C-alpha cells in the first residue's frame, strides 16, 4: 500500500509530484511535433511540385534534397541546425554589432530541424499522390481554360488529399516520436522531463513507463483522429 501511495504521490501534481512537469513536457512535445509537421508539409508540397514539374533544375534540386534528408540521421540534422545555425547567426549578427551572444531557441531549433526531415518524406508522399491523380483530369481542366495554378488548386489537390492522408498520417506518428530526440540538445520536453524525474527520485521504471504511456495515449488519439479524417475525406471524394 505504501508503495502504491508513493507512486501516486510521485505522479501527482504539486510540490511533491512530477505530474505537472510531465504534462508540461507532453505539451511541448506536441507543440514541437505540430510545428515540425506543418513546416514539413509546406516543404513537402513545394518539393512535390518541383519533382513533377517540367524544369530539370527544380527536379534535380528536389531529388537531391530528398536523397540527402533520407540518408542522414535525424539527430545529426538536429545538431547541425541547433549548433551550426546558431554559430552562423551569431557571426552574422556580430558583424552588424547586434546580439553577439545570440543562441537559437531549443523549441525553434527542434521544430525547424524536424520540419526539414519531415519535408523530405512529405515530398515523396505528396508526389505519389499527385502522380496518382489521372492525367485526364488536368487535361480536361486545361481544355476548359483553367491555368496551371488553377488546375492544381481546384482539380488536382482535392483529389490528391485523400490519397496522401494515409502516408501523411504515418509521418505525423513518426514526428511525434521523433520529438523525443530534442532532449539531446537539452530541451525539456516529455522524455527529458521524465528522465529528470527518474533521476531525482530513483524510480526509473515508474517514470519511463509513464513516458511510454503518455506517448501511447497521444499516438492512440492521433490514430483515431487520422482515421476519422481519412474516412471523411474518402466519402467526400466519392460524392464528387
C-alpha positions as CSV (number, residue, x, y, z in Angstrom):
1,X,0.0,0.0,0.0
2,X,2.8,2.4,0.9
3,X,4.5,1.7,-2.4
4,X,1.2,2.5,-4.3
5,X,0.7,5.7,-2.4
6,X,4.3,6.7,-3.1
7,X,3.8,6.1,-6.8
8,X,0.6,8.1,-6.9
9,X,2.3,10.9,-5.0
10,X,5.2,11.0,-7.4
11,X,2.9,11.1,-10.4
12,X,0.7,13.7,-8.8
13,X,0.7,17.4,-9.1
14,X,2.1,20.0,-6.8
15,X,5.4,20.3,-4.9
16,X,5.8,16.6,-4.2
17,X,4.7,15.2,-7.5
18,X,6.1,15.4,-11.0
19,X,2.8,15.2,-12.9
20,X,2.8,18.9,-13.8
21,X,6.3,18.6,-15.3
22,X,5.3,15.6,-17.3
23,X,2.2,17.2,-18.6
24,X,4.1,20.4,-19.5
25,X,6.7,18.2,-21.3
26,X,4.0,16.4,-23.2
27,X,2.5,19.8,-24.3
28,X,5.9,20.9,-25.5
29,X,6.4,17.6,-27.4
30,X,3.0,18.1,-29.1
31,X,3.9,21.7,-29.9
32,X,7.2,20.7,-31.4
33,X,5.6,17.9,-33.4
34,X,2.8,20.1,-34.7
35,X,5.2,22.9,-35.7
36,X,7.6,20.5,-37.4
37,X,4.7,18.7,-39.2
38,X,3.4,21.9,-40.6
39,X,6.8,23.0,-41.7
40,X,7.4,19.6,-43.3
41,X,4.1,19.8,-45.2
42,X,5.0,23.2,-46.6
43,X,8.4,22.0,-47.7
44,X,6.9,18.7,-49.0
45,X,4.3,20.4,-51.1
46,X,7.0,22.6,-52.7
47,X,9.2,19.6,-53.2
48,X,6.5,17.5,-54.7
49,X,5.5,20.2,-57.2
50,X,9.2,20.6,-58.1
51,X,9.5,16.9,-58.7
52,X,6.6,16.7,-61.1
53,X,7.5,20.0,-62.8
54,X,9.0,20.2,-66.3
55,X,12.1,22.1,-65.0
56,X,15.1,19.8,-64.8
57,X,16.7,22.2,-62.3
58,X,13.7,22.0,-60.0
59,X,13.5,18.3,-60.3
60,X,17.3,17.9,-59.6
61,X,17.1,20.2,-56.5
62,X,14.1,18.3,-55.1
63,X,15.7,14.9,-55.8
64,X,18.9,16.0,-54.1
65,X,17.1,17.3,-51.1
66,X,15.0,14.1,-50.5
67,X,18.1,11.9,-51.1
68,X,20.2,13.8,-48.5
69,X,17.4,14.1,-45.9
70,X,16.5,10.4,-46.1
71,X,20.2,9.4,-45.9
72,X,21.3,11.5,-42.9
73,X,20.3,10.5,-39.3
74,X,17.7,12.8,-37.9
75,X,19.7,13.6,-34.7
76,X,22.6,14.8,-36.9
77,X,20.2,17.3,-38.6
78,X,19.1,18.5,-35.2
79,X,22.7,19.0,-34.1
80,X,23.5,20.8,-37.4
81,X,20.5,23.2,-37.1
82,X,20.9,23.8,-33.4
83,X,24.7,24.4,-33.2
84,X,25.7,25.3,-36.8
85,X,22.8,27.6,-37.4
86,X,23.4,29.3,-34.0
87,X,27.0,29.9,-34.9
88,X,26.2,31.2,-38.3
89,X,23.6,33.6,-37.0
90,X,25.8,34.7,-34.1
91,X,28.6,35.5,-36.6
92,X,26.2,37.4,-38.9
93,X,24.7,39.4,-36.0
94,X,28.2,40.0,-34.6
95,X,29.3,41.6,-37.9
96,X,26.4,44.0,-37.6
97,X,27.1,44.7,-33.9
98,X,23.8,43.1,-32.7
99,X,23.3,40.3,-30.3
100,X,26.8,38.7,-30.4
101,X,25.7,36.2,-27.7
102,X,22.7,35.0,-29.8
103,X,21.5,31.5,-29.0
104,X,18.9,29.7,-31.1
105,X,15.9,28.7,-29.0
106,X,15.6,24.9,-28.5
107,X,12.0,24.8,-29.5
108,X,12.6,26.7,-32.7
109,X,15.7,24.6,-33.5
110,X,13.7,21.4,-32.9
111,X,10.8,22.5,-35.0
112,X,13.0,23.6,-37.9
113,X,15.2,20.5,-37.9
114,X,12.4,18.0,-37.6
115,X,10.4,20.0,-40.1
116,X,13.3,19.7,-42.6
117,X,13.3,16.0,-42.0
118,X,9.6,15.7,-42.4
119,X,9.8,17.8,-45.6
120,X,11.9,15.1,-47.3
121,X,9.4,12.3,-46.6
122,X,6.4,14.5,-47.2
123,X,7.8,15.4,-50.6
124,X,7.6,11.7,-51.7
125,X,4.2,11.1,-50.2
126,X,2.7,14.2,-51.9
127,X,4.5,13.5,-55.2
128,X,3.0,10.0,-55.2
129,X,-0.5,11.4,-54.5
130,X,-0.1,13.9,-57.4
131,X,1.1,11.3,-59.8
132,X,-1.8,9.0,-58.8
133,X,-4.4,11.6,-60.0
134,X,-5.4,10.7,-63.5
135,X,-3.7,12.8,-66.1
136,X,-7.0,13.2,-68.0
137,X,-8.3,15.4,-65.1
138,X,-5.6,18.0,-65.7
139,X,-6.1,17.8,-69.5
140,X,-9.8,18.4,-69.1
141,X,-9.1,21.4,-66.9
142,X,-6.7,22.9,-69.4
143,X,-9.3,22.3,-72.1
144,X,-11.9,24.5,-70.4
145,X,-9.4,27.3,-69.9
146,X,-8.0,26.8,-66.4
147,X,-4.4,27.9,-65.8
148,X,-1.8,25.5,-64.4
149,X,-2.2,27.0,-60.9
150,X,-6.0,26.9,-61.0
151,X,-5.8,23.3,-62.2
152,X,-3.6,22.3,-59.3
153,X,-5.7,24.1,-56.7
154,X,-9.1,23.2,-58.0
155,X,-8.7,19.8,-59.6
156,X,-5.5,18.0,-58.6
157,X,-5.3,19.0,-54.9
158,X,-8.9,18.0,-53.9
159,X,-8.2,14.5,-55.4
160,X,-4.7,14.1,-54.1
161,X,-5.5,14.8,-50.4
162,X,-7.5,11.6,-49.8
163,X,-4.7,9.6,-51.5
164,X,-2.0,11.3,-49.4
165,X,-3.7,11.1,-46.0
166,X,-2.6,7.6,-45.0
167,X,1.0,8.4,-45.7
168,X,0.8,11.8,-44.1
169,X,-0.8,10.2,-41.0
170,X,2.1,7.8,-40.7
171,X,4.5,10.8,-40.9
172,X,2.7,12.5,-38.1
173,X,3.1,9.5,-35.8
174,X,6.8,9.4,-36.8
175,X,7.4,13.1,-35.9
176,X,5.5,12.7,-32.7
177,X,8.0,10.0,-31.6
178,X,11.0,11.9,-33.0
179,X,10.2,14.9,-30.8
180,X,11.9,12.9,-28.1
181,X,15.3,13.4,-29.9
182,X,15.4,17.1,-28.9
183,X,16.1,16.0,-25.3
184,X,19.7,15.5,-26.6
185,X,20.1,19.3,-27.0
186,X,18.8,19.9,-23.5
187,X,15.3,21.0,-24.4
188,X,12.9,19.8,-21.6
189,X,10.2,18.0,-23.5
190,X,8.4,14.9,-22.2
191,X,11.3,12.5,-22.3
192,X,13.8,14.8,-20.6
193,X,11.2,15.8,-18.0
194,X,10.7,12.1,-17.2
195,X,14.4,11.5,-17.2
196,X,14.9,14.3,-14.7
197,X,12.1,13.0,-12.5
198,X,13.5,9.4,-12.6
199,X,17.0,10.7,-11.8
200,X,15.8,12.8,-8.8
201,X,13.6,10.0,-7.3
202,X,15.4,6.9,-8.5
203,X,12.0,5.5,-9.7
204,X,13.2,4.8,-13.2
205,X,10.7,2.1,-14.2
206,X,7.8,4.3,-12.9
207,X,8.7,7.4,-14.9
208,X,9.9,5.7,-18.1
209,X,6.7,3.7,-18.0
210,X,4.7,6.9,-17.5
211,X,6.5,8.5,-20.5
212,X,5.7,5.4,-22.7
213,X,2.1,5.6,-21.6
214,X,1.7,9.3,-22.4
215,X,3.2,8.7,-25.9
216,X,0.8,5.8,-26.3
217,X,-2.2,7.9,-25.4
218,X,-1.1,10.7,-27.8
219,X,-0.5,8.2,-30.6
220,X,-3.8,6.5,-30.0
221,X,-5.7,9.8,-30.0
222,X,-3.8,10.8,-33.2
223,X,-4.6,7.5,-34.9
224,X,-8.3,7.8,-34.1
225,X,-8.4,11.4,-35.4
226,X,-6.5,10.5,-38.5
227,X,-8.8,7.5,-39.2
228,X,-11.8,9.9,-39.0
229,X,-10.2,12.3,-41.4
230,X,-9.4,9.6,-43.8
231,X,-12.9,8.1,-43.8
232,X,-14.4,11.6,-44.0
233,X,-12.3,12.7,-46.9
234,X,-12.9,9.4,-48.8
235,X,-16.6,9.8,-48.5
236,X,-16.4,13.5,-49.7
237,X,-14.2,12.4,-52.6
238,X,-16.6,9.6,-53.6
239,X,-19.5,12.0,-53.6
240,X,-17.8,14.3,-56.0
